[in-house]
Amino acid sequence: MKRLANPTLSQSAEFALRQYEQVLREQSERALGYIVKKYALAAKLINVSPHNLRHRFGYRMAESVPLHRLAQIMGHDSLDMTKLYVQGKKSDLQQAVETIAWT
């Protein structure tokens, strides 16, 4: 377990704070999922989740932000992880091919 910066906390207090931090994180993630679902339904969108939105954000940002900066923005330690978020879909790749002006 990572030690807190405040050395005056007892181990039991630190343990209790760590448990609360985990519960809070889990509740926040669920709350975010509920909010996204609520507004996706209102907008009549299907298959929308926080995960989908994060991927779409990474994909769109990659169009104008260098990969190493995008990795920092997304909190990735590795460019390999960021690359997973920016892989093109088949339709996007086909559209890129179609932009070539054949003469």
N, CA, C and O atoms as CSV, one atom per row, in Angstrom:
chain,resi,resn,atom,element,x,y,z
A,1,MET,N,N,0.844,-1.172,0.000
A,1,MET,CA,C,0.000,0.000,0.000
A,1,MET,C,C,0.893,1.240,0.000
A,1,MET,O,O,1.856,1.318,0.762
A,2,LYS,N,N,0.574,2.185,-0.838
A,2,LYS,CA,C,1.326,3.428,-0.918
A,2,LYS,C,C,1.062,4.265,0.328
A,2,LYS,O,O,-0.085,4.424,0.746
A,3,ARG,N,N,2.110,4.789,0.908
A,3,ARG,CA,C,1.970,5.599,2.130
A,3,ARG,C,C,1.491,6.997,1.764
A,3,ARG,O,O,1.896,7.560,0.747
A,4,LEU,N,N,0.637,7.542,2.594
A,4,LEU,CA,C,0.178,8.906,2.426
A,4,LEU,C,C,1.309,9.865,2.774
A,4,LEU,O,O,2.229,9.508,3.510
A,5,ALA,N,N,1.240,11.083,2.242
A,5,ALA,CA,C,2.281,12.067,2.480
A,5,ALA,C,C,2.305,12.533,3.932
A,5,ALA,O,O,3.339,13.002,4.408
A,6,ASN,N,N,1.194,12.412,4.639
A,6,ASN,CA,C,1.101,12.885,6.015
A,6,ASN,C,C,1.533,11.771,6.967
A,6,ASN,O,O,0.787,10.813,7.168
A,7,PRO,N,N,2.737,11.882,7.562
A,7,PRO,CA,C,3.226,10.794,8.420
A,7,PRO,C,C,2.548,10.746,9.783
A,7,PRO,O,O,2.809,9.825,10.557
A,8,THR,N,N,1.683,11.710,10.101
A,8,THR,CA,C,1.043,11.729,11.406
A,8,THR,C,C,-0.194,10.844,11.472
A,8,THR,O,O,-0.728,10.632,12.561
A,9,LEU,N,N,-0.660,10.329,10.358
A,9,LEU,CA,C,-1.820,9.440,10.373
A,9,LEU,C,C,-1.415,8.071,10.895
A,9,LEU,O,O,-0.338,7.559,10.587
A,10,SER,N,N,-2.291,7.500,11.682
A,10,SER,CA,C,-2.034,6.132,12.126
A,10,SER,C,C,-2.278,5.187,10.967
A,10,SER,O,O,-2.928,5.551,9.988
A,11,GLN,N,N,-1.768,3.999,11.073
A,11,GLN,CA,C,-1.975,3.018,10.013
A,11,GLN,C,C,-3.450,2.686,9.846
A,11,GLN,O,O,-3.915,2.485,8.724
A,12,SER,N,N,-4.192,2.626,10.946
A,12,SER,CA,C,-5.620,2.309,10.837
A,12,SER,C,C,-6.389,3.450,10.165
A,12,SER,O,O,-7.316,3.203,9.393
A,13,ALA,N,N,-6.009,4.690,10.454
A,13,ALA,CA,C,-6.659,5.832,9.798
A,13,ALA,C,C,-6.326,5.842,8.308
A,13,ALA,O,O,-7.185,6.109,7.467
A,14,GLU,N,N,-5.083,5.549,8.004
A,14,GLU,CA,C,-4.682,5.501,6.598
A,14,GLU,C,C,-5.439,4.402,5.860
A,14,GLU,O,O,-5.890,4.611,4.734
A,15,PHE,N,N,-5.581,3.246,6.476
A,15,PHE,CA,C,-6.304,2.129,5.880
A,15,PHE,C,C,-7.762,2.519,5.626
A,15,PHE,O,O,-8.304,2.226,4.561
A,16,ALA,N,N,-8.391,3.169,6.588
A,16,ALA,CA,C,-9.786,3.591,6.443
A,16,ALA,C,C,-9.935,4.585,5.296
A,16,ALA,O,O,-10.892,4.511,4.526
A,17,LEU,N,N,-8.987,5.516,5.183
A,17,LEU,CA,C,-9.031,6.479,4.083
A,17,LEU,C,C,-8.877,5.798,2.735
A,17,LEU,O,O,-9.550,6.166,1.772
A,18,ARG,N,N,-8.002,4.815,2.657
A,18,ARG,CA,C,-7.806,4.080,1.397
A,18,ARG,C,C,-9.075,3.338,0.994
A,18,ARG,O,O,-9.439,3.315,-0.182
A,19,GLN,N,N,-9.749,2.730,1.974
A,19,GLN,CA,C,-10.992,2.020,1.667
A,19,GLN,C,C,-12.057,2.997,1.180
A,19,GLN,O,O,-12.760,2.713,0.211
A,20,TYR,N,N,-12.181,4.134,1.838
A,20,TYR,CA,C,-13.155,5.139,1.434
A,20,TYR,C,C,-12.843,5.658,0.039
A,20,TYR,O,O,-13.746,5.873,-0.768
A,21,GLU,N,N,-11.562,5.857,-0.239
A,21,GLU,CA,C,-11.147,6.336,-1.564
A,21,GLU,C,C,-11.600,5.354,-2.643
A,21,GLU,O,O,-12.070,5.777,-3.699
A,22,GLN,N,N,-11.467,4.066,-2.398
A,22,GLN,CA,C,-11.880,3.044,-3.357
A,22,GLN,C,C,-13.390,3.070,-3.559
A,22,GLN,O,O,-13.862,3.003,-4.695
A,23,VAL,N,N,-14.154,3.166,-2.475
A,23,VAL,CA,C,-15.614,3.217,-2.572
A,23,VAL,C,C,-16.039,4.452,-3.352
A,23,VAL,O,O,-16.901,4.376,-4.227
A,24,LEU,N,N,-15.432,5.589,-3.032
A,24,LEU,CA,C,-15.759,6.836,-3.721
A,24,LEU,C,C,-15.472,6.727,-5.211
A,24,LEU,O,O,-16.273,7.174,-6.032
A,25,ARG,N,N,-14.333,6.135,-5.567
A,25,ARG,CA,C,-13.978,5.962,-6.976
A,25,ARG,C,C,-15.007,5.093,-7.691
A,25,ARG,O,O,-15.441,5.422,-8.795
A,26,GLU,N,N,-15.398,3.982,-7.061
A,26,GLU,CA,C,-16.382,3.078,-7.671
A,26,GLU,C,C,-17.731,3.772,-7.840
A,26,GLU,O,O,-18.378,3.622,-8.876
A,27,GLN,N,N,-18.158,4.527,-6.831
A,27,GLN,CA,C,-19.431,5.242,-6.921
A,27,GLN,C,C,-19.376,6.302,-8.018
A,27,GLN,O,O,-20.351,6.491,-8.745
A,28,SER,N,N,-18.248,6.990,-8.144
A,28,SER,CA,C,-18.097,8.020,-9.172
A,28,SER,C,C,-18.179,7.412,-10.557
A,28,SER,O,O,-18.810,7.972,-11.453
A,29,GLU,N,N,-17.534,6.254,-10.735
A,29,GLU,CA,C,-17.565,5.591,-12.038
A,29,GLU,C,C,-18.991,5.165,-12.387
A,29,GLU,O,O,-19.424,5.323,-13.528
A,30,ARG,N,N,-19.711,4.635,-11.425
A,30,ARG,CA,C,-21.099,4.233,-11.675
A,30,ARG,C,C,-21.970,5.436,-11.966
A,30,ARG,O,O,-22.812,5.404,-12.863
A,31,ALA,N,N,-21.762,6.505,-11.199
A,31,ALA,CA,C,-22.552,7.722,-11.408
A,31,ALA,C,C,-22.317,8.270,-12.807
A,31,ALA,O,O,-23.261,8.697,-13.471
A,32,LEU,N,N,-21.081,8.264,-13.258
A,32,LEU,CA,C,-20.774,8.737,-14.600
A,32,LEU,C,C,-21.486,7.871,-15.638
A,32,LEU,O,O,-22.033,8.387,-16.613
A,33,GLY,N,N,-21.479,6.566,-15.430
A,33,GLY,CA,C,-22.181,5.667,-16.343
A,33,GLY,C,C,-23.669,5.963,-16.411
A,33,GLY,O,O,-24.255,5.957,-17.493
A,34,TYR,N,N,-24.279,6.220,-15.269
A,34,TYR,CA,C,-25.711,6.546,-15.241
A,34,TYR,C,C,-25.995,7.860,-15.976
A,34,TYR,O,O,-26.976,7.966,-16.712
A,35,ILE,N,N,-25.138,8.846,-15.771
A,35,ILE,CA,C,-25.340,10.147,-16.430
A,35,ILE,C,C,-25.225,9.997,-17.942
A,35,ILE,O,O,-26.059,10.521,-18.681
A,36,VAL,N,N,-24.202,9.289,-18.407
A,36,VAL,CA,C,-24.020,9.090,-19.848
A,36,VAL,C,C,-25.203,8.328,-20.421
A,36,VAL,O,O,-25.714,8.680,-21.485
A,37,LYS,N,N,-25.641,7.288,-19.726
A,37,LYS,CA,C,-26.782,6.497,-20.207
A,37,LYS,C,C,-28.038,7.363,-20.297
A,37,LYS,O,O,-28.776,7.289,-21.280
A,38,LYS,N,N,-28.278,8.176,-19.279
A,38,LYS,CA,C,-29.457,9.039,-19.249
A,38,LYS,C,C,-29.495,9.964,-20.465
A,38,LYS,O,O,-30.514,10.059,-21.148
A,39,TYR,N,N,-28.383,10.642,-20.729
A,39,TYR,CA,C,-28.378,11.599,-21.837
A,39,TYR,C,C,-28.291,10.915,-23.196
A,39,TYR,O,O,-28.778,11.459,-24.187
A,40,ALA,N,N,-27.686,9.746,-23.262
A,40,ALA,CA,C,-27.671,8.991,-24.511
A,40,ALA,C,C,-29.091,8.563,-24.872
A,40,ALA,O,O,-29.486,8.646,-26.035
A,41,LEU,N,N,-29.856,8.107,-23.887
A,41,LEU,CA,C,-31.251,7.732,-24.143
A,41,LEU,C,C,-32.069,8.941,-24.575
A,41,LEU,O,O,-32.885,8.847,-25.492
A,42,ALA,N,N,-31.851,10.076,-23.916
A,42,ALA,CA,C,-32.581,11.294,-24.278
A,42,ALA,C,C,-32.262,11.726,-25.700
A,42,ALA,O,O,-33.118,12.268,-26.399
A,43,ALA,N,N,-31.023,11.484,-26.127
A,43,ALA,CA,C,-30.597,11.855,-27.482
A,43,ALA,C,C,-30.870,10.736,-28.495
A,43,ALA,O,O,-30.544,10.855,-29.676
A,44,LYS,N,N,-31.477,9.644,-28.002
A,44,LYS,CA,C,-31.788,8.483,-28.848
A,44,LYS,C,C,-30.539,7.885,-29.490
A,44,LYS,O,O,-30.538,7.527,-30.667
A,45,LEU,N,N,-29.481,7.786,-28.694
A,45,LEU,CA,C,-28.228,7.173,-29.134
A,45,LEU,C,C,-28.103,5.793,-28.496
A,45,LEU,O,O,-28.515,5.589,-27.354
A,46,ILE,N,N,-27.539,4.862,-29.232
A,46,ILE,CA,C,-27.351,3.519,-28.692
A,46,ILE,C,C,-25.861,3.235,-28.546
A,46,ILE,O,O,-25.023,3.869,-29.186
A,47,ASN,N,N,-25.556,2.271,-27.689
A,47,ASN,CA,C,-24.179,1.837,-27.454
A,47,ASN,C,C,-23.252,2.979,-27.069
A,47,ASN,O,O,-22.144,3.084,-27.595
A,48,VAL,N,N,-23.691,3.829,-26.161
A,48,VAL,CA,C,-22.861,4.925,-25.676
A,48,VAL,C,C,-22.536,4.659,-24.213
A,48,VAL,O,O,-23.425,4.399,-23.402
A,49,SER,N,N,-21.267,4.726,-23.895
A,49,SER,CA,C,-20.813,4.534,-22.520
A,49,SER,C,C,-19.627,5.465,-22.284
A,49,SER,O,O,-19.076,6.015,-23.238
A,50,PRO,N,N,-19.230,5.649,-21.033
A,50,PRO,CA,C,-18.027,6.459,-20.793
A,50,PRO,C,C,-16.820,5.916,-21.559
A,50,PRO,O,O,-15.990,6.682,-22.047
A,51,HIS,N,N,-16.731,4.599,-21.657
A,51,HIS,CA,C,-15.623,3.974,-22.386
A,51,HIS,C,C,-15.673,4.354,-23.872
A,51,HIS,O,O,-14.650,4.716,-24.453
A,52,ASN,N,N,-16.850,4.273,-24.481
A,52,ASN,CA,C,-16.999,4.660,-25.888
A,52,ASN,C,C,-16.606,6.117,-26.094
A,52,ASN,O,O,-15.915,6.457,-27.055
A,53,LEU,N,N,-17.054,6.973,-25.179
A,53,LEU,CA,C,-16.751,8.397,-25.297
A,53,LEU,C,C,-15.257,8.667,-25.166
A,53,LEU,O,O,-14.711,9.523,-25.862
A,54,ARG,N,N,-14.601,7.936,-24.273
A,54,ARG,CA,C,-13.151,8.101,-24.108
A,54,ARG,C,C,-12.421,7.699,-25.388
A,54,ARG,O,O,-11.495,8.385,-25.820
A,55,HIS,N,N,-12.837,6.590,-25.990
A,55,HIS,CA,C,-12.214,6.168,-27.248
A,55,HIS,C,C,-12.440,7.199,-28.348
A,55,HIS,O,O,-11.521,7.535,-29.095
A,56,ARG,N,N,-13.648,7.690,-28.437
A,56,ARG,CA,C,-13.952,8.684,-29.478
A,56,ARG,C,C,-13.151,9.967,-29.254
A,56,ARG,O,O,-12.657,10.571,-30.206
A,57,PHE,N,N,-13.028,10.376,-27.993
A,57,PHE,CA,C,-12.219,11.548,-27.658
A,57,PHE,C,C,-10.781,11.355,-28.131
A,57,PHE,O,O,-10.214,12.225,-28.793
A,58,GLY,N,N,-10.195,10.206,-27.787
A,58,GLY,CA,C,-8.817,9.925,-28.190
A,58,GLY,C,C,-8.659,9.913,-29.699
A,58,GLY,O,O,-7.689,10.445,-30.240
A,59,TYR,N,N,-9.620,9.300,-30.368
A,59,TYR,CA,C,-9.565,9.205,-31.825
A,59,TYR,C,C,-9.633,10.583,-32.473
A,59,TYR,O,O,-8.856,10.893,-33.376
A,60,ARG,N,N,-10.566,11.406,-32.007
A,60,ARG,CA,C,-10.723,12.751,-32.587
A,60,ARG,C,C,-9.549,13.657,-32.258
A,60,ARG,O,O,-9.102,14.432,-33.103
A,61,MET,N,N,-9.052,13.561,-31.039
A,61,MET,CA,C,-7.913,14.394,-30.639
A,61,MET,C,C,-6.659,14.029,-31.435
A,61,MET,O,O,-5.826,14.891,-31.716
A,62,ALA,N,N,-6.529,12.761,-31.793
A,62,ALA,CA,C,-5.352,12.308,-32.538
A,62,ALA,C,C,-5.267,12.955,-33.917
A,62,ALA,O,O,-4.204,12.971,-34.538
A,63,GLU,N,N,-6.389,13.485,-34.391
A,63,GLU,CA,C,-6.374,14.159,-35.696
A,63,GLU,C,C,-5.584,15.463,-35.647
A,63,GLU,O,O,-5.104,15.933,-36.678
A,64,SER,N,N,-5.444,16.052,-34.455
A,64,SER,CA,C,-4.785,17.363,-34.373
A,64,SER,C,C,-3.734,17.484,-33.276
A,64,SER,O,O,-3.058,18.509,-33.187
A,65,VAL,N,N,-3.583,16.462,-32.442
A,65,VAL,CA,C,-2.631,16.526,-31.332
A,65,VAL,C,C,-1.593,15.424,-31.515
A,65,VAL,O,O,-1.951,14.278,-31.784
A,66,PRO,N,N,-0.299,15.759,-31.371
A,66,PRO,CA,C,0.731,14.719,-31.472
A,66,PRO,C,C,0.488,13.594,-30.459
A,66,PRO,O,O,0.010,13.833,-29.350
A,67,LEU,N,N,0.823,12.379,-30.858
A,67,LEU,CA,C,0.532,11.197,-30.054
A,67,LEU,C,C,1.125,11.286,-28.650
A,67,LEU,O,O,0.471,10.891,-27.685
A,68,HIS,N,N,2.345,11.794,-28.515
A,68,HIS,CA,C,2.964,11.862,-27.190
A,68,HIS,C,C,2.212,12.829,-26.267
A,68,HIS,O,O,2.143,12.606,-25.058
A,69,ARG,N,N,1.653,13.896,-26.833
A,69,ARG,CA,C,0.864,14.827,-26.018
A,69,ARG,C,C,-0.492,14.218,-25.671
A,69,ARG,O,O,-0.986,14.384,-24.556
A,70,LEU,N,N,-1.085,13.519,-26.622
A,70,LEU,CA,C,-2.363,12.864,-26.366
A,70,LEU,C,C,-2.214,11.834,-25.247
A,70,LEU,O,O,-3.102,11.690,-24.407
A,71,ALA,N,N,-1.096,11.123,-25.239
A,71,ALA,CA,C,-0.849,10.150,-24.171
A,71,ALA,C,C,-0.856,10.841,-22.813
A,71,ALA,O,O,-1.411,10.313,-21.849
A,72,GLN,N,N,-0.251,12.003,-22.734
A,72,GLN,CA,C,-0.249,12.755,-21.475
A,72,GLN,C,C,-1.657,13.205,-21.108
A,72,GLN,O,O,-2.068,13.082,-19.955
A,73,ILE,N,N,-2.390,13.721,-22.074
A,73,ILE,CA,C,-3.756,14.190,-21.820
A,73,ILE,C,C,-4.622,13.057,-21.285
A,73,ILE,O,O,-5.428,13.255,-20.375
A,74,MET,N,N,-4.451,11.871,-21.857
A,74,MET,CA,C,-5.289,10.733,-21.485
A,74,MET,C,C,-4.758,9.985,-20.265
A,74,MET,O,O,-5.397,9.053,-19.777
A,75,GLY,N,N,-3.582,10.398,-19.770
A,75,GLY,CA,C,-3.032,9.770,-18.576
A,75,GLY,C,C,-2.376,8.431,-18.816
A,75,GLY,O,O,-2.292,7.605,-17.907
A,76,HIS,N,N,-1.907,8.207,-20.036
A,76,HIS,CA,C,-1.253,6.941,-20.372
A,76,HIS,C,C,0.251,7.033,-20.119
A,76,HIS,O,O,0.877,8.054,-20.405
A,77,ASP,N,N,0.817,5.962,-19.584
A,77,ASP,CA,C,2.260,5.883,-19.394
A,77,ASP,C,C,2.965,5.422,-20.658
A,77,ASP,O,O,4.176,5.590,-20.801
A,78,SER,N,N,2.209,4.845,-21.563
A,78,SER,CA,C,2.794,4.228,-22.750
A,78,SER,C,C,2.083,4.706,-24.014
A,78,SER,O,O,0.858,4.821,-24.049
A,79,LEU,N,N,2.871,4.981,-25.047
A,79,LEU,CA,C,2.276,5.345,-26.334
A,79,LEU,C,C,1.509,4.164,-26.926
A,79,LEU,O,O,0.564,4.354,-27.691
A,80,ASP,N,N,1.917,2.946,-26.571
A,80,ASP,CA,C,1.203,1.761,-27.069
A,80,ASP,C,C,-0.253,1.764,-26.612
A,80,ASP,O,O,-1.143,1.387,-27.375
A,81,MET,N,N,-0.499,2.187,-25.376
A,81,MET,CA,C,-1.877,2.263,-24.882
A,81,MET,C,C,-2.648,3.314,-25.673
A,81,MET,O,O,-3.792,3.081,-26.062
A,82,THR,N,N,-2.033,4.460,-25.911
A,82,THR,CA,C,-2.704,5.532,-26.646
A,82,THR,C,C,-3.018,5.079,-28.071
A,82,THR,O,O,-4.068,5.426,-28.613
A,83,LYS,N,N,-2.130,4.320,-28.671
A,83,LYS,CA,C,-2.360,3.837,-30.030
A,83,LYS,C,C,-3.629,2.990,-30.119
A,83,LYS,O,O,-4.299,2.986,-31.152
A,84,LEU,N,N,-3.961,2.275,-29.048
A,84,LEU,CA,C,-5.191,1.478,-29.045
A,84,LEU,C,C,-6.426,2.355,-29.188
A,84,LEU,O,O,-7.429,1.941,-29.770
A,85,TYR,N,N,-6.345,3.566,-28.655
A,85,TYR,CA,C,-7.482,4.479,-28.700
A,85,TYR,C,C,-7.631,5.170,-30.049
A,85,TYR,O,O,-8.700,5.698,-30.355
A,86,VAL,N,N,-6.592,5.175,-30.845
A,86,VAL,CA,C,-6.638,5.963,-32.075
A,86,VAL,C,C,-6.643,5.112,-33.341
A,86,VAL,O,O,-6.505,5.648,-34.441
A,87,GLN,N,N,-6.797,3.808,-33.208
A,87,GLN,CA,C,-6.865,2.962,-34.393
A,87,GLN,C,C,-8.126,3.284,-35.184
A,87,GLN,O,O,-9.217,3.409,-34.628
A,88,GLY,N,N,-7.949,3.414,-36.489
A,88,GLY,CA,C,-9.078,3.738,-37.350
A,88,GLY,C,C,-10.007,2.562,-37.557
A,88,GLY,O,O,-9.585,1.406,-37.578
A,89,LYS,N,N,-11.276,2.881,-37.710
A,89,LYS,CA,C,-12.256,1.863,-38.066
A,89,LYS,C,C,-12.172,1.649,-39.574
A,89,LYS,O,O,-11.637,2.490,-40.296
A,90,LYS,N,N,-12.691,0.544,-40.040
A,90,LYS,CA,C,-12.636,0.218,-41.465
A,90,LYS,C,C,-13.250,1.329,-42.312
A,90,LYS,O,O,-12.713,1.687,-43.360
A,91,SER,N,N,-14.379,1.872,-41.853
A,91,SER,CA,C,-15.038,2.933,-42.630
A,91,SER,C,C,-14.176,4.194,-42.680
A,91,SER,O,O,-14.139,4.875,-43.705
A,92,ASP,N,N,-13.487,4.510,-41.589
A,92,ASP,CA,C,-12.608,5.681,-41.577
A,92,ASP,C,C,-11.419,5.490,-42.510
A,92,ASP,O,O,-11.004,6.413,-43.210
A,93,LEU,N,N,-10.881,4.278,-42.506
A,93,LEU,CA,C,-9.746,3.988,-43.384
A,93,LEU,C,C,-10.169,4.039,-44.840
A,93,LEU,O,O,-9.429,4.537,-45.688
A,94,GLN,N,N,-11.366,3.522,-45.137
A,94,GLN,CA,C,-11.873,3.566,-46.506
A,94,GLN,C,C,-12.074,5.010,-46.950
A,94,GLN,O,O,-11.746,5.360,-48.083
A,95,GLN,N,N,-12.605,5.842,-46.075
A,95,GLN,CA,C,-12.802,7.249,-46.400
A,95,GLN,C,C,-11.466,7.933,-46.679
A,95,GLN,O,O,-11.379,8.773,-47.574
A,96,ALA,N,N,-10.426,7.584,-45.927
A,96,ALA,CA,C,-9.103,8.160,-46.158
A,96,ALA,C,C,-8.586,7.764,-47.538
A,96,ALA,O,O,-7.979,8.577,-48.234
A,97,VAL,N,N,-8.826,6.519,-47.931
A,97,VAL,CA,C,-8.409,6.068,-49.258
A,97,VAL,C,C,-9.169,6.837,-50.348
A,97,VAL,O,O,-8.602,7.199,-51.378
A,98,GLU,N,N,-10.466,7.079,-50.099
A,98,GLU,CA,C,-11.298,7.764,-51.084
A,98,GLU,C,C,-10.889,9.229,-51.296
A,98,GLU,O,O,-11.249,9.822,-52.312
A,99,THR,N,N,-10.153,9.810,-50.364
A,99,THR,CA,C,-9.746,11.211,-50.514
A,99,THR,C,C,-8.637,11.397,-51.521
A,99,THR,O,O,-8.333,12.524,-51.913
A,100,ILE,N,N,-8.024,10.295,-51.948
A,100,ILE,CA,C,-6.968,10.396,-52.960
A,100,ILE,C,C,-7.609,10.813,-54.278
A,100,ILE,O,O,-8.559,10.186,-54.745
A,101,ALA,N,N,-7.092,11.847,-54.853
A,101,ALA,CA,C,-7.634,12.327,-56.147
A,101,ALA,C,C,-6.978,11.544,-57.264
A,101,ALA,O,O,-5.807,11.757,-57.576
A,102,TRP,N,N,-7.733,10.637,-57.866
A,102,TRP,CA,C,-7.220,9.856,-58.991
A,102,TRP,C,C,-7.429,10.665,-60.267
A,102,TRP,O,O,-8.515,11.185,-60.524
A,103,THR,N,N,-6.391,10.754,-61.039
A,103,THR,CA,C,-6.520,11.498,-62.297
A,103,THR,C,C,-6.410,10.583,-63.488
A,103,THR,O,O,-6.495,11.040,-64.628
